[in-house]
Amino acid sequence: MSALDLRQDQKLEIYRYMKLARAIEERLEILYKQGRPVGAIYLGWGQEAIEVTASYALEEGDVLAVTHRDMAAHLPRGLTARMVFAQHYAKATSPTRGKGEDNYFGDLKRGVFATVSMLPDFYPVIAGAGLAFKMRREPRVGMAYCGDGATNRAEFHEGVNFAAVERCPCVFIIVNNQYAYSTPNEKESLLANLADRASAYGIPGYTVDGNDVLAIWPIIKEAVERARSGEGPTLIEGKTMRMRGHAGHDPMKYVSREKLDEWEARDPIKRFEEHLFNQGIISEKGKNEVDEGIKAKIEDAVKFAEESPYPKGEEAVDDVYAA
Ligand SMILES: Cc1ncc(C[n+]2csc(CCOP(=O)(O)OP(=O)(O)O)c2C)c(N)n1
């Protein structure tokens, strides 16, 4: 067995993170409709395989920078359901201590940069983090995520090109969920595979089924190791589908029922669960235990968020920087 094969315990961990992400979003969607969170919700429902498997390949000391829809990617880094709900409620106990809402948060102690709104500004930032690691001769890796739409912005080009030229230890993930808000892939780019752009930067690029943990893992793992051993960055596109609107207010009328049904049949959690059952890695009893554990975690996290205080007025400008 090589590092490119997932061990059973790793498979179970990825499975738990994916299910936790889905359960968090299921509850967030309900709470949003009840007007409980203070801001928007950007769900990554349906994207859990690429979201979780990519960041799971990082190690302690590595850094991760993700965007508005990538809550699931935070979980393998140790961010908790309590943090996610407290953040959406803008409570004093949240990672931004009530100064932000939705997925605009991070935790430097866990190597996760706090998300910024502008897309894909984390590509150049991660290139910079990679350059710092290289200059300090630290065996650390930086990973950035962005969506398919974001790849058409200048920062994407600047970030990937700089990292390529400087051989920065970076892994760039494109979560291709078919749409940028209501704009479909074919109106964003003429390329069938966005990872083909890698050849323009002289680096390896891979397009992978973003709903298949087993297909994603070896490609990401190899890219992380490649970066760590000084061979430079890799661009990886995971093809997936956003199964909810751009944000909570969007009924997604621009996507046909047939298309959603097609992707529903490829649901990443159901597919991975089937694999775990077929391999005897999980039983019905084991699955129920996972579900019960997650249910308890969600109840605890929502209660924690609901009961936490809002920040005090006099803390309004603490840790706030303005130019
Ligand atoms: C530079 C910039 N322009 C516009 C926006 C507003 N905006 C936020 S998300 C989004 C769509 C992004 O699409 P994509 O990159 O495919 O990611 P997805 O939302 O599908 O996950 C837009 C236009 C932004 N955040 N930054």
The ligand as a MOL file (V3000), in Angstrom:
LIG
                    3D

  0  0  0     0  0            999 V3000
M  V30 BEGIN CTAB
M  V30 COUNTS 26 27 0 0 0
M  V30 BEGIN ATOM
M  V30 1 C -13.7300 40.0970 -7.9920 0
M  V30 2 C -15.1130 39.6830 -7.5940 0
M  V30 3 N -16.1480 39.9280 -8.4310 0
M  V30 4 C -17.4000 39.5710 -8.0890 0
M  V30 5 C -17.6430 38.9600 -6.8660 0
M  V30 6 C -19.0630 38.5630 -6.4840 0
M  V30 7 N -19.2030 37.1120 -6.5270 0 CHG=1
M  V30 8 C -19.1190 36.3780 -5.3890 0
M  V30 9 S -19.2370 34.7470 -5.6940 0
M  V30 10 C -19.4040 35.0010 -7.3590 0
M  V30 11 C -19.5300 33.8360 -8.3020 0
M  V30 12 C -18.2750 33.0290 -8.2810 0
M  V30 13 O -18.3940 31.8950 -9.0820 0
M  V30 14 P -17.3500 30.7260 -8.9890 0
M  V30 15 O -15.9660 31.2780 -8.9560 0
M  V30 16 O -17.6650 29.7510 -10.0620 0
M  V30 17 O -17.6060 30.0880 -7.5440 0
M  V30 18 P -18.9730 29.4640 -6.9680 0
M  V30 19 O -19.7640 30.6080 -6.3880 0
M  V30 20 O -19.6760 28.7740 -8.0840 0
M  V30 21 O -18.5570 28.5140 -5.9100 0
M  V30 22 C -19.3740 36.3490 -7.6600 0
M  V30 23 C -19.5280 36.9020 -9.0240 0
M  V30 24 C -16.5180 38.7340 -6.0180 0
M  V30 25 N -16.6670 38.1570 -4.8140 0
M  V30 26 N -15.2740 39.0840 -6.4070 0
M  V30 END ATOM
M  V30 BEGIN BOND
M  V30 1 1 1 2
M  V30 2 1 2 3
M  V30 3 2 2 26
M  V30 4 2 3 4
M  V30 5 1 4 5
M  V30 6 1 5 6
M  V30 7 2 5 24
M  V30 8 1 6 7
M  V30 9 2 7 8
M  V30 10 1 7 22
M  V30 11 1 8 9
M  V30 12 1 9 10
M  V30 13 1 10 11
M  V30 14 2 10 22
M  V30 15 1 11 12
M  V30 16 1 12 13
M  V30 17 1 13 14
M  V30 18 2 14 15
M  V30 19 1 14 16
M  V30 20 1 14 17
M  V30 21 1 17 18
M  V30 22 2 18 19
M  V30 23 1 18 20
M  V30 24 1 18 21
M  V30 25 1 22 23
M  V30 26 1 24 25
M  V30 27 1 24 26
M  V30 END BOND
M  V30 END CTAB
M  END
